[in-house]
Structures are given as C-alpha cells and as structure tokens.
C-alpha cells in the first residue's frame, strides 16, 4: 500500500504554463485528507516551490535542489548537502574560461545569486518560478563560507549537452545532469532526488517500497528507480517510460490526478 507520494514539479505537477491545474490541486488535497504525505521533489530552490504550494493552499515537506536540501512543512532542515568549496572554485574558473556564453547561477540555501540579473534566461526563470535573484560575486560568496547547494548553467541545448559530458569527466566529485534541454544542474556527487527521498522516508519512518513517485525527465531516474511504484508522465521520453512501473497521461492532461484517482483513491472505494 502507498503511504507517501513524491512528485517532480516541472513537466509533472505543473501544466506547460507552469500552473497547478484545479484537477491536480483537488487530487493533492484529497491525498492529504487520506493522511498520505505529498512531497514535491525538484531542482528548484525552496522560494521557487512555495509560491506553488501557497497558490493551492497546502503546507507540505519539500525536497529542493534535486535532493541537496530537504525541509519539513515548517521549513526545518532535515538534510543539507553542499558542494565542496575548493572544487566549486575550480568549477567556476572552468565555467568562466570554457563556457563564457553560458549563464551561471549560484544557489545557496534560500538565496539565488547571478552575475547579470538582466540576462534573458535569468529573467525568464524568475518569471516562471517567482523566485528573486540577487547580484553577487560568486568568489565573495565562497570566501564568506556561503557554499552552494547547486550551480546551474543556462544555455543552448547543444552547449548544455556538451557541458554535461565534459564537466562530468572533469569533475567526478559532482553530479552533473540536465533537468531540461537548456538547463544543466551541478551538485555534490552524493546528491540525487533519491538521496533526498531517503532523508524524507527516514523522517516519516517509511520505506521506499511504501512510496510512489511521479516524474518526467532524466533527473528523475534515481527517484523513479528507488520507490516501490513509479509513474512516468505521458510527456516523458521513452527511456523514462520504460524504467517506470507505470505510465500515466501527460502533465497537460492531469496525469498525476488521473493516476491517483484510478490507482490510489480507487482502492479505497
């Protein structure tokens, strides 16, 4: 029996216009009324998740930065894994020298730092997530011991694909993965959505076999492989659909709600 549900956000929990549909919102409220915890798991920072939960009137635990930061519904830190400061300094140097066309973002806890706040991709991200970037010198943040949970590269798909391949080889201590064709996430090697879920499961006293997860992209693989039941969205790539235990409708067709209604709430009728 499913006793906890984890869901990715973009491409899964949200529609293509980055909103929570009324049908999905209703399904989540119904799930919580059944005393089944619902946890959002995302590469987003906390401040890019809370506007979504506030909009539909729920207060829930979250897993941010693809597993690097796990918070209770009251914001208490359950787990926090930051990048090594020395390796991060070297990474930032390589990014500046070898990928000058990329837009680099520095995420530490509840802060999102950028070098050019007017960059089009930064403005687009701020508009989509409602999080607010701050201009900062990354080296100064490191020197002040504000070590990042995540470095995010924004760029053309070809750039992100090349950077993923090259940086994975040059920085084996980091987990380098694309969360979208134009977004490349870099975190500590130990971090994945599965590692964040492990922390949350311990908090609730549950096992992976009792968990259900929803995802749509490559950075959801570890999560989908960990939980006892896993659901790929209809808009997911074929590779993701093949490794999940189930496939549902797309995010534009309320796939999360459709699956919950049929497979979870249906069991209780």
Buried (B, 14 or more C-beta within 10 A) or exposed (E): EBBBBBBBBBBBBBBEEBEBBEEBBBBBBBBBEEEBBBBBBBBBBBBBBBEBBEEBEBEBBBBBBBBBBBBBEEEEEBBBBBBBBEBBBEBBEBBEEEBEEBBBBBBBBEBBBBBEBEBEBBEEBBEBBBBEBEEBEBEEBBEEEBBBBBBBBBBEEEBBBBBBEBBBEEBEEBBBBBBBEBBBBBBBBEBBBBBBBBBBBEBBEBEBEBBBBBBBBBBBBBBBBBBBBBBBBBBBEEEBBEBBBBBBBBBBBBBBBBBBBEBBBEEEE
